[in-house]
């Protein structure tokens, strides 16, 4: 008892100063303040609180086994501390953002989320991961692509590409992302085709639409290529919401996370429990219930209803490409069934839907090359080799609809 009391007195001032520093960091960067030492400190604070509570209880109600209870409490928190240290050290139960050494990021935190999610105009930045580091130069609108002239050339067919990090090209140099390769592929056969890559890492079809509506319509694209993936549904729309997240005051408001998210964020040990009862790193219980999936599908359908109407007003063809990730290629099916959404949006005259997955499966069926050679092992994005495959699959889809695209554009013009 005496040793424990002395230890607490010795640690009090350093831990108090540390707590103030962590609170300050949290006010500045949100959940990114959580580091390896934060996880460890949590159990030290919990141990001190437990000992303090035992001390108060013993003052009110004499505990015959007070010393033994103190020792048991110290042993309990000590064991959990050791387990936490092990999990943190070897990355067990890390979230995706923690695996790429970015830190814990709440999927429900919209305080630092910009309305359009663009970079600063003409910004130069790096996409840094443990496996790669690539530079990006933004255009005057803050998209990591070349500058786009507003005035179209004679006979120019302008294609606007919207999507997430795969479409932007995270994992490869700028000249090796899928849209840059598409430019090269089309330049060999049709110099009148131009591409605008307005995709951004972390985007989803809802924010893509808002960017098109408010920022990109003035470029008068003839075709809008919008990617849609399982990740858009079971990661983005489920945590951010649909179009209702965009408020009239220029702010965004995501779905509310569970009250216990701070516990999950601070403790890897707690993640063992939450994972055991069915929650994933997005704090969502999987698999989705029939009702939950129906609500998600409804959000996507409402989006594409609005999307197709605006595209039609702008005399543009909306082409939705179903984009597979590594899991879909391995399992030969999308992790989240997009069938309901596809069936609905396929009814619109100015919307065409194509899946890239069959192209991927056919490609690997004829190759001895491993799927893993086309993705970064830890990060999960395509490497340059993978983006060449993605570009070819997108070109195949575009070419397969060339005649119908021409007919649609001609009919509406």
C-alpha positions in Angstrom: 0.0 0.0 0.0 2.8 2.4 0.9 4.7 1.6 -2.3 1.7 2.2 -4.4 0.9 5.5 -2.7 4.5 6.7 -3.2 4.4 5.6 -6.8 1.2 7.6 -7.4 2.7 10.7 -5.8 5.8 10.4 -7.9 3.8 10.1 -11.1 1.2 12.8 -10.3 2.8 15.9 -11.7 4.3 14.4 -14.8 1.0 12.7 -15.7 -0.9 16.0 -15.0 1.4 17.9 -17.3 1.1 15.1 -19.9 -2.7 15.2 -19.7 -2.8 19.0 -20.3 -0.5 18.5 -23.3 -2.7 15.8 -24.8 -5.9 17.9 -24.3 -4.2 20.8 -26.1 -3.2 18.5 -29.0 -6.7 17.1 -29.2 -8.1 20.6 -29.5 -5.8 21.3 -32.4 -5.8 18.0 -34.5 -8.8 16.1 -33.1 -8.3 12.3 -32.8 -4.9 12.5 -34.6 -3.5 13.4 -31.2 -3.7 9.7 -30.3 -0.2 8.1 -30.5 1.4 5.0 -29.1 2.1 6.7 -25.7 -1.6 7.8 -25.5 -2.7 4.2 -25.5 -0.2 3.3 -22.8 -1.0 6.4 -20.7 -4.7 5.5 -20.7 -4.1 2.4 -18.5 -1.9 4.3 -16.1 -4.7 6.9 -15.6 -7.3 4.2 -15.1 -5.0 2.5 -12.6 -4.6 5.8 -10.6 -8.4 6.5 -10.7 -9.1 2.9 -9.5 -6.6 3.3 -6.6 -8.1 6.7 -5.7 -11.6 5.3 -5.7 -10.5 2.5 -3.4 -8.9 4.9 -1.1 -12.1 6.9 -0.8 -14.2 3.8 -0.3 -11.9 2.6 2.4 -12.3 6.0 4.2 -16.0 5.6 4.1 -16.3 1.9 4.6 -13.4 0.1 6.1 -12.1 -2.6 3.8 -10.5 -5.5 5.5 -8.7 -6.6 2.4 -7.8 -3.1 1.3 -4.2 -3.9 0.5 -5.0 -7.1 -1.3 -7.7 -5.3 -3.4 -5.1 -2.6 -4.3 -2.7 -5.2 -5.4 -5.3 -7.0 -7.4 -6.4 -3.8 -9.1 -2.7 -3.0 -9.9 -2.2 -6.5 -11.3 -5.4 -6.2 -13.4 -4.5 -2.9 -15.0 -0.9 -4.0 -15.4 -1.9 -7.0 -17.4 -4.2 -4.9 -19.6 -1.3 -2.5 -20.1 1.0 -5.3 -21.3 -1.7 -6.5 -23.7 -2.2 -3.0 -25.0 1.6 -2.6 -25.5 1.7 -5.8 -27.5 -1.2 -4.9 -29.7 0.2 -1.4 -30.4 3.7 -2.7 -31.0 2.6 -5.3 -33.6 -0.2 -3.3 -35.1 -2.9 -5.8 -34.1 -6.4 -4.2 -34.4 -5.0 -1.1 -36.1 -7.5 0.8 -38.4 -6.5 1.3 -42.0 -5.4 4.9 -41.3 -3.2 3.7 -38.4 -1.7 1.0 -40.6 -0.5 3.6 -43.1 0.9 5.6 -40.1 -1.5 8.5 -40.3 -3.2 8.0 -37.0 -6.7 7.4 -35.7 -9.2 9.2 -37.9 -12.9 9.3 -36.9 -15.1 8.5 -39.9 -17.8 10.5 -38.2 -15.8 13.7 -37.6 -16.9 16.5 -40.0 -15.4 19.4 -38.1 -12.3 19.5 -40.4 -14.1 18.4 -43.5 -14.3 20.9 -46.4 -17.5 21.2 -48.4 -15.8 20.3 -51.7 -12.8 18.5 -50.3 -10.5 20.1 -52.8 -6.9 21.1 -52.2 -5.7 24.7 -52.2 -5.4 26.2 -55.7 -2.0 25.4 -57.3 -1.0 23.5 -54.2 2.0 21.1 -54.3 1.7 18.2 -51.8 2.9 14.6 -51.3 0.9 11.4 -51.0 3.0 9.7 -48.4 2.7 6.1 -47.2 5.1 3.6 -45.7 5.4 2.0 -49.2 5.6 5.0 -51.5 5.9 8.8 -51.7 4.5 10.7 -54.7 4.3 14.4 -55.4 1.1 16.1 -56.7 0.7 19.5 -58.4 -2.8 20.9 -58.2 -4.5 23.1 -60.8 -6.2 26.4 -60.1 -9.3 24.6 -58.8 -7.4 22.5 -56.3 -7.6 19.2 -58.1 -4.4 17.2 -58.6 -4.5 17.3 -62.4 -3.4 19.4 -65.3 -5.0 22.8 -65.9 -8.3 22.7 -67.8 -9.3 25.3 -70.3 -12.9 26.4 -70.0 -13.2 26.9 -73.7 -13.5 23.6 -75.6 -11.7 23.0 -78.8 -13.6 22.3 -82.1 -14.8 18.7 -82.1 -13.4 18.1 -78.6 -15.1 15.4 -76.6 -14.5 16.2 -73.0 -14.7 13.5 -70.3 -14.9 14.4 -66.7 -13.7 11.6 -64.3 -14.9 11.6 -60.7 -14.2 9.1 -58.0 -12.1 8.3 -54.9 -8.4 7.6 -54.3 -8.2 4.9 -56.9 -9.5 7.3 -59.5 -7.2 10.0 -58.3 -4.3 7.5 -58.5 -3.0 7.1 -54.9 -0.1 4.7 -55.1 1.5 5.8 -58.4 3.3 8.9 -59.8 1.0 11.4 -61.6 1.9 10.1 -65.1 1.0 6.6 -64.0 -2.5 7.1 -62.5 -5.4 5.7 -64.4 -6.6 8.9 -66.0 -3.1 9.9 -67.2 -2.9 6.5 -68.8 -6.3 6.9 -70.3 -5.1 10.1 -71.9 -2.3 8.2 -73.5 -4.5 5.3 -74.6 -7.0 7.6 -76.3 -4.4 9.9 -77.8 -3.2 7.1 -79.9 -6.7 6.7 -81.6 -8.6 9.9 -81.0 -6.9 13.2 -80.4 -10.3 14.9 -79.9 -10.9 13.2 -76.6 -9.7 15.0 -73.5 -9.9 14.0 -69.8 -10.4 16.0 -66.6 -9.5 14.1 -63.4 -11.4 15.7 -60.5 -11.2 12.7 -58.2 -9.8 13.0 -54.8 -8.7 10.5 -52.1 -11.5 10.1 -49.6 -14.2 11.3 -52.0 -17.5 9.5 -52.6 -20.2 9.9 -55.3 -22.1 12.5 -53.2 -19.2 15.0 -52.9 -18.3 14.2 -56.5 -21.8 15.3 -57.5 -21.6 18.5 -55.5 -18.2 19.4 -57.0 -19.7 18.8 -60.5 -22.8 20.8 -59.7 -21.0 23.8 -58.2 -17.5 23.8 -59.7 -17.2 21.8 -62.8 -20.4 22.3 -64.9 -18.8 25.3 -66.5 -16.3 23.1 -68.3 -19.2 21.5 -70.2 -18.1 17.8 -70.2 -19.8 15.6 -72.7 -19.4 12.5 -70.6 -19.2 12.3 -66.8 -17.5 9.1 -65.6 -18.5 8.4 -62.0 -16.9 5.5 -60.3 -19.0 3.5 -57.7 -17.5 0.9 -55.4 -18.4 -1.2 -52.4 -16.2 1.1 -50.3 -18.4 4.1 -51.3 -21.4 2.3 -49.7 -20.1 0.4 -46.6 -17.5 3.0 -45.7 -18.5 6.5 -46.9 -22.3 6.7 -47.3 -22.8 4.8 -44.1 -20.7 7.1 -42.0 -21.1 10.4 -43.8 -24.6 10.1 -45.1 -26.0 11.0 -48.5 -26.7 14.4 -50.0 -28.4 15.5 -46.8 -24.9 16.0 -45.2 -24.4 19.2 -47.3 -26.0 22.0 -45.4 -27.1 25.4 -46.9 -24.6 27.3 -44.7 -21.7 25.6 -46.6 -21.0 23.1 -43.8 -21.1 19.4 -43.9 -22.6 17.2 -41.1 -21.9 13.5 -41.0 -23.8 10.7 -39.3 -23.3 10.5 -35.6 -20.9 7.9 -34.3 -21.6 5.7 -31.3 -21.0 7.2 -27.9 -18.3 4.6 -27.2 -16.0 5.6 -30.1 -13.5 7.3 -27.7 -13.1 4.0 -25.9 -12.4 2.3 -29.3 -10.0 5.0 -30.4 -7.9 5.0 -27.2 -7.8 1.3 -26.5 -6.7 -1.6 -28.7 -7.8 -4.0 -26.0 -11.4 -2.7 -26.2 -11.2 -3.3 -30.0 -10.8 -7.0 -29.3 -14.2 -6.9 -27.5 -16.0 -4.8 -30.1 -14.6 -7.0 -32.9 -15.7 -10.1 -31.1 -19.3 -8.9 -30.9 -19.4 -8.0 -34.7 -18.3 -4.3 -35.0 -15.7 -3.4 -37.7 -13.3 -0.4 -37.6 -16.0 1.9 -38.8 -17.9 1.0 -35.6 -20.7 -0.6 -37.6 -22.1 -4.0 -36.8 -21.7 -6.3 -39.8 -23.2 -7.7 -41.9 -25.8 -5.0 -42.6 -29.4 -5.9 -41.8 -31.9 -5.9 -44.6 -33.3 -2.6 -43.3 -29.9 -0.9 -43.0 -28.9 -2.0 -46.5 -32.2 -0.7 -47.9 -31.6 2.7 -46.3 -28.1 2.8 -47.8 -29.3 1.9 -51.3 -32.0 4.6 -51.0 -29.3 7.2 -50.3 -27.4 6.2 -53.4 -30.6 6.0 -55.6 -31.6 9.5 -54.4 -28.2 10.8 -55.3 -28.2 9.3 -58.8 -31.8 10.5 -59.4 -30.5 14.1 -58.8 -27.2 13.4 -60.7 -28.9 12.2 -63.9 -31.3 15.1 -63.9 -28.5 17.6 -63.7 -26.5 15.8 -66.3 -29.4 15.7 -68.6 -29.9 19.5 -68.2 -26.3 20.0 -69.0 -26.6 17.7 -72.1 -24.1 15.3 -70.6 -24.0 11.5 -70.5 -23.5 10.0 -67.1 -21.5 6.8 -67.1 -21.3 4.9 -63.8 -18.4 2.5 -63.6 -18.5 -0.1 -60.9 -14.9 -0.2 -59.6 -13.6 -3.3 -57.9 -11.1 -3.4 -55.1 -8.6 -6.2 -54.3 -11.2 -8.0 -52.2 -13.7 -8.0 -55.1 -11.1 -9.4 -57.5 -10.1 -12.2 -55.0 -13.7 -13.1 -54.3 -15.0 -12.5 -57.8 -17.8 -10.4 -56.5 -18.4 -7.0 -54.9 -18.3 -7.0 -51.2 -21.4 -4.8 -51.1 -24.1 -5.8 -53.6 -24.8 -2.9 -56.0 -27.6 -4.7 -57.9 -30.5 -2.7 -56.5 -28.7 0.6 -57.3 -27.7 -0.5 -60.8 -31.2 -1.8 -61.6 -32.6 1.6 -60.7 -30.2 3.9 -62.5 -30.1 1.8 -65.6 -33.6 3.0 -66.4 -32.4 6.5 -67.2 -31.8 7.3 -70.8 -28.7 9.4 -70.1 -27.1 7.0 -67.7 -25.0 4.0 -68.7 -23.6 1.5 -66.2 -20.6 -0.8 -66.7 -18.7 -3.1 -64.3 -14.9 -3.2 -64.5 -14.8 -6.5 -62.5 -15.3 -8.8 -65.5 -12.3 -7.2 -67.3 -10.2 -7.8 -64.2 -11.3 -11.4 -63.8 -10.7 -12.1 -67.5 -7.3 -10.5 -67.3 -6.1 -12.6 -64.4 -7.7 -15.8 -65.7 -5.3 -15.6 -68.7 -2.2 -14.6 -66.7 0.2 -16.4 -64.4 0.9 -13.0 -62.7 -0.3 -12.7 -59.1 -3.0 -10.2 -58.2 -0.8 -8.9 -55.4 1.7 -7.6 -58.0 -0.9 -5.0 -59.0 -1.6 -3.6 -55.5 0.5 -2.3 -52.7 0.5 -5.0 -50.0 0.1 -2.8 -46.9 -1.7 0.2 -48.4 -4.1 -1.7 -50.7 -4.2 0.8 -53.5 -3.0 0.0 -57.0 0.6 0.5 -58.0 1.6 1.8 -61.4 1.1 -1.6 -62.9 -2.4 -1.9 -61.4 -3.4 1.5 -62.7 -2.5 0.5 -66.2 -4.9 -2.4 -65.8 -7.6 -0.1 -64.4 -7.1 2.4 -67.3 -7.4 -0.4 -69.8 -10.6 -1.7 -68.2 -12.1 1.8 -68.2 -11.2 2.3 -71.9 -12.7 -1.0 -72.7 -16.0 0.1 -71.0 -15.9 3.5 -72.7 -15.2 1.9 -76.1 -18.0 -0.6 -75.7 -20.4 2.3 -75.4 -18.9 4.5 -78.0 -21.7 4.1 -80.5 -24.4 4.6 -77.9 -22.6 7.6 -76.5 -22.3 9.2 -79.9 -26.0 8.5 -80.5 -27.1 9.9 -77.2 -25.0 13.1 -77.6 -26.2 13.5 -81.1 -29.8 13.0 -80.2 -29.8 15.5 -77.4 -27.8 18.1 -79.3 
